[in-house]
Amino acid sequence: MPKFRSMRIETPAVATHLLSNAGSYLTPIGPFLRKTSLDELPQLWSIIVGDMSFVGPRPALYNQHDLVELRTKHGVHKLLPGLTGWAQINGRDELPIPEKVALDVEYMQRRSFWFDCLIIWKTAIKVVKRDGITH
């Protein structure tokens, strides 16, 4: 998943919310990229080539075996990963894995053009308000 680098190369390969002092791993431009969500911009290329969708479950890190396993168990792995998603706007990384997967399953069941529009709209509001961005 292409992204602009907002974290230093030596950052441990874990979800950012699991780092004890995430701010210390940011690059000089990292705080700006993350607060504005501009670090996600290169993912538009993945959408254009068909590897991602605008809306869907957010891609898991390669070492998030529990998330991948639970998504596979519930069939969520069949969906294209998304730039934003239902779980993303309902708690982001602060959600426990089972709750995140439950929201992914709910998205899978409710998936429609209008539901995607709602998620994109709510994502835009969260980005403008910087809601849920902690570093």
C-alpha positions in Angstrom: 0.0 0.0 0.0 1.8 3.2 -1.1 1.9 6.1 1.3 4.0 9.1 1.9 6.5 8.4 4.6 5.4 10.0 7.8 7.3 7.7 10.2 11.1 7.1 10.4 12.5 3.9 8.8 13.5 2.5 12.2 10.0 2.6 13.5 8.8 -0.8 14.8 6.4 -2.6 12.5 3.3 -2.3 14.7 0.1 -0.3 14.5 0.9 3.3 15.4 -1.4 3.3 18.4 0.7 0.5 20.0 3.9 2.6 20.0 4.7 4.0 23.4 5.8 7.3 22.0 4.6 7.5 18.4 5.6 11.2 18.1 9.2 10.4 18.5 9.1 8.2 15.3 7.6 10.9 13.1 9.7 12.4 10.2 10.0 16.2 10.2 7.0 16.5 7.8 5.2 13.5 9.4 2.9 15.5 11.7 1.6 17.6 8.9 1.1 14.6 6.6 -0.8 12.7 9.2 -2.9 15.6 10.5 -4.1 16.4 7.0 -4.3 12.7 5.9 -2.1 13.6 2.9 0.1 10.5 3.7 -2.8 8.5 2.2 -2.8 10.3 -1.2 -0.5 7.8 -3.0 -3.2 5.2 -2.4 -5.2 6.8 -5.2 -2.9 5.0 -7.5 -3.9 1.7 -6.0 -7.5 2.6 -6.6 -6.8 3.6 -10.2 -5.1 0.2 -10.9 -7.8 -1.8 -9.1 -5.8 -3.0 -6.1 -7.9 -0.9 -3.7 -11.4 0.7 -3.5 -12.4 4.1 -2.1 -14.4 2.3 0.6 -13.7 -1.1 2.2 -11.8 -2.5 5.2 -8.5 -0.8 5.7 -5.5 -3.0 4.8 -4.0 -4.9 7.7 -0.3 -4.8 8.5 1.6 -7.9 7.4 2.0 -8.9 11.1 -1.6 -8.4 12.2 -2.3 -12.1 12.1 -5.2 -11.9 14.5 -7.0 -9.3 12.3 -6.4 -11.2 9.1 -7.5 -14.5 10.7 -10.8 -13.0 12.0 -11.5 -11.2 8.7 -10.9 -14.4 6.8 -13.2 -16.3 9.2 -16.0 -13.9 8.4 -15.4 -13.5 4.7 -14.2 -9.9 4.9 -11.0 -10.8 3.2 -12.9 -11.1 -0.1 -13.5 -7.4 -0.2 -11.0 -5.0 -1.8 -9.3 -3.0 0.9 -10.3 0.7 1.0 -8.9 4.1 1.5 -11.5 4.5 4.2 -14.1 2.2 5.8 -16.9 1.8 8.2 -14.6 0.7 11.0 -12.2 3.6 10.1 -14.9 6.3 10.8 -16.2 4.5 13.9 -13.0 4.3 15.9 -10.0 3.8 13.7 -7.1 2.1 15.4 -8.5 2.5 18.9 -11.0 -0.2 18.2 -10.3 -3.7 19.6 -9.8 -6.2 16.7 -13.1 -8.1 17.2 -15.0 -4.8 17.2 -13.2 -3.6 14.1 -14.0 -6.9 12.3 -17.7 -6.7 13.4 -17.8 -3.3 11.7 -16.1 -4.7 8.6 -18.8 -7.5 8.5 -21.5 -4.9 9.0 -20.1 -2.9 6.0 -19.9 -6.1 3.9 -23.6 -6.8 4.7 -24.8 -3.2 4.1 -22.5 -2.4 1.1 -24.2 -0.2 -1.4 -23.5 2.9 -3.5 -25.3 5.1 -0.9 -23.7 3.5 2.1 -20.3 4.1 0.4 -21.3 7.8 -0.2 -22.2 8.1 3.5 -18.8 6.7 4.6 -17.0 9.0 2.2 -18.9 12.0 3.5 -18.3 11.1 7.2 -14.6 10.5 6.3 -14.3 14.0 4.8 -15.9 15.5 7.9 -13.5 13.6 10.2 -10.5 14.7 8.1 -11.5 18.4 8.2 -12.2 18.2 11.9 -9.0 16.1 12.5 -11.2 13.8 14.5 -9.4 10.7 15.7 -6.0 11.9 14.8 -3.7 11.7 17.8 -0.2 12.3 16.3 
